[in-house]
Amino acid sequence: MGRPELELARDTYNQRLDKHSGGWGQDPVFAARAGLINEAADQAVSRFAAKHTGSRFPAMWGPNYDWIPDQCHGAVNMIALQQMLVQNVGDRILLFPAWPTEWDVTFKVYAPHQTIIEGELRSGIITRLKVTPSSRYQDVETFVGKIPLPSAGSVISVTNHEWGR
């Protein structure tokens, strides 16, 4: 997202010959980077649900290519979730570039230039957002329903809570 030739990236993804449904295959990460919300979400859900039936714990995925547990499978899924939530393009911070608006989330992620982004999305509405250092707030762009962020220094009130920007 946020890069030139996005349609070319999407076309390339959609026409790929080698599709991976598990293991270290990067398909959900590529889908998120291309802003393919439904594709990234569907893959994340199906991959996290792909538990090894012979294992006691639900995070024991595999074997996809080699052994159990397949830690690459989980690592790719976690990278995909973070790329769905936040991406960086130069100094820009793209928030929710491939996140389904119907998924609620509370998060704390790290971005370049010693930046920490904390927030919450409920029913497709950003109810809390904190960017540290505050000077990086100007670099944040949101993709949730194309609703712009409030200006830095403003306060949003949600269910009797106030969060400063």
C-alpha positions as CSV (number, residue, x, y, z in Angstrom):
1,M,0.0,0.0,0.0
2,G,1.0,3.6,-0.4
3,R,3.5,2.8,-3.2
4,P,3.4,3.4,-7.0
5,E,2.2,0.6,-9.3
6,L,-0.1,-0.9,-6.7
7,E,-2.3,-2.5,-9.4
8,L,0.7,-4.2,-10.9
9,A,1.5,-5.7,-7.5
10,R,-2.1,-6.9,-7.1
11,D,-2.1,-8.4,-10.6
12,T,1.2,-10.1,-10.0
13,Y,-0.1,-11.6,-6.7
14,N,-3.4,-12.8,-8.3
15,Q,-1.6,-14.4,-11.2
16,R,1.2,-16.1,-9.2
17,L,1.7,-19.8,-10.1
18,D,3.0,-21.0,-6.7
19,K,0.4,-20.5,-4.0
20,H,1.2,-21.4,-0.4
21,S,-1.5,-22.2,2.2
22,G,0.9,-22.8,5.1
23,G,4.4,-23.0,6.4
24,W,6.9,-20.4,5.4
25,G,4.9,-19.3,2.3
26,Q,4.6,-15.5,2.3
27,D,1.2,-15.2,0.6
28,P,-0.7,-13.6,3.5
29,V,2.2,-11.0,3.9
30,F,2.1,-10.3,0.1
31,A,-1.7,-9.9,0.2
32,A,-1.5,-7.5,3.1
33,R,1.3,-5.4,1.4
34,A,-0.9,-5.2,-1.7
35,G,-3.9,-4.0,0.4
36,L,-6.0,-7.1,-0.4
37,I,-8.0,-7.1,2.7
38,N,-10.2,-10.1,2.2
39,E,-7.4,-12.3,0.9
40,A,-5.1,-11.4,3.8
41,A,-7.8,-11.9,6.4
42,D,-9.0,-15.2,4.9
43,Q,-5.5,-16.5,4.9
44,A,-4.7,-15.4,8.4
45,V,-7.9,-17.0,9.8
46,S,-7.4,-20.3,7.9
47,R,-3.7,-20.5,8.7
48,F,-4.2,-19.9,12.5
49,A,-6.9,-22.5,12.5
50,A,-4.7,-25.1,10.9
51,K,-3.8,-26.9,14.1
52,H,-2.0,-30.2,14.0
53,T,-4.7,-32.7,15.2
54,G,-2.1,-35.0,16.8
55,S,-0.8,-32.2,19.1
56,R,-2.1,-31.1,22.4
57,F,-1.6,-27.3,22.0
58,P,-3.4,-25.2,19.3
59,A,-0.2,-23.4,18.2
60,M,1.4,-26.7,17.1
61,W,1.1,-26.2,13.3
62,G,2.4,-28.5,10.7
63,P,4.0,-30.4,9.3
64,N,3.8,-28.1,6.3
65,Y,7.2,-28.8,4.8
66,D,9.2,-30.5,7.4
67,W,8.4,-30.8,11.2
68,I,6.1,-30.2,14.1
69,P,5.8,-27.6,15.4
70,D,6.2,-25.5,12.3
71,Q,7.3,-22.2,13.8
72,C,7.7,-20.6,10.4
73,H,3.9,-21.1,9.9
74,G,3.1,-19.0,13.0
75,A,5.9,-16.4,12.3
76,V,4.5,-15.7,8.8
77,N,1.0,-15.4,10.2
78,M,2.2,-12.9,12.8
79,I,4.1,-10.9,10.2
80,A,0.9,-10.9,8.1
81,L,-1.2,-9.6,10.9
82,Q,1.3,-6.8,11.6
83,Q,1.4,-5.9,7.9
84,M,-2.4,-5.8,7.9
85,L,-2.3,-3.4,10.8
86,V,0.6,-1.1,10.0
87,Q,3.0,-0.6,7.1
88,N,5.8,1.9,6.7
89,V,6.7,3.6,3.4
90,G,9.6,6.0,3.9
91,D,8.6,8.2,6.8
92,R,4.9,7.5,6.3
93,I,3.1,5.2,8.7
94,L,0.1,3.5,7.1
95,L,-2.4,2.4,9.7
96,F,-4.9,-0.3,8.9
97,P,-3.9,-0.7,5.3
98,A,-5.3,-4.2,5.0
99,W,-7.3,-4.6,8.3
100,P,-11.0,-5.7,8.0
101,T,-13.1,-2.9,9.6
102,E,-15.3,-5.6,11.3
103,W,-12.3,-6.9,13.3
104,D,-11.9,-5.1,16.6
105,V,-8.3,-4.7,17.8
106,T,-6.2,-3.2,20.6
107,F,-2.6,-2.9,19.6
108,K,0.9,-1.6,20.4
109,V,3.4,-1.8,17.5
110,Y,6.8,-0.3,16.8
111,A,7.7,1.7,13.7
112,P,10.9,3.2,12.3
113,H,12.5,6.2,14.0
114,Q,11.9,4.9,17.5
115,T,8.2,5.2,17.1
116,I,5.5,3.4,19.1
117,I,1.9,3.3,18.0
118,E,-0.8,2.3,20.4
119,G,-4.5,2.2,19.7
120,E,-7.8,0.6,19.4
121,L,-10.3,0.0,16.6
122,R,-13.9,-0.8,17.5
123,S,-16.7,-1.4,15.0
124,G,-14.5,0.3,12.3
125,I,-13.9,3.4,14.4
126,I,-10.5,4.4,15.8
127,T,-11.4,4.9,19.5
128,R,-7.8,5.4,20.8
129,L,-4.5,6.3,19.2
130,K,-1.3,7.3,20.8
131,V,1.9,8.0,18.8
132,T,5.2,8.3,20.6
133,P,7.0,10.6,19.9
134,S,4.1,12.9,19.2
135,S,6.0,14.5,16.4
136,R,5.5,11.3,14.3
137,Y,1.7,11.7,14.5
138,Q,1.8,13.9,11.3
139,D,3.2,10.9,9.5
140,V,0.3,8.6,10.3
141,E,-2.2,7.9,7.5
142,T,-5.3,5.8,8.1
143,F,-7.0,3.4,5.6
144,V,-10.1,2.5,7.8
145,G,-13.0,3.5,5.6
146,K,-10.8,6.3,4.3
147,I,-11.7,8.3,7.5
148,P,-9.0,10.9,8.2
149,L,-7.4,11.0,11.6
150,P,-8.2,14.0,13.8
151,S,-5.6,16.7,13.8
152,A,-2.7,16.4,16.3
153,G,-3.6,18.0,19.7
154,S,-7.3,17.2,19.4
155,V,-9.2,15.1,21.8
156,I,-11.7,12.3,21.0
157,S,-14.3,11.3,23.6
158,V,-15.5,7.8,23.4
159,T,-17.8,6.3,26.1
160,N,-16.7,8.8,28.7
161,H,-13.0,8.3,28.1
162,E,-10.8,11.0,26.6
163,W,-7.5,10.5,24.8
164,G,-5.3,13.3,23.9
165,R,-3.4,13.4,20.6
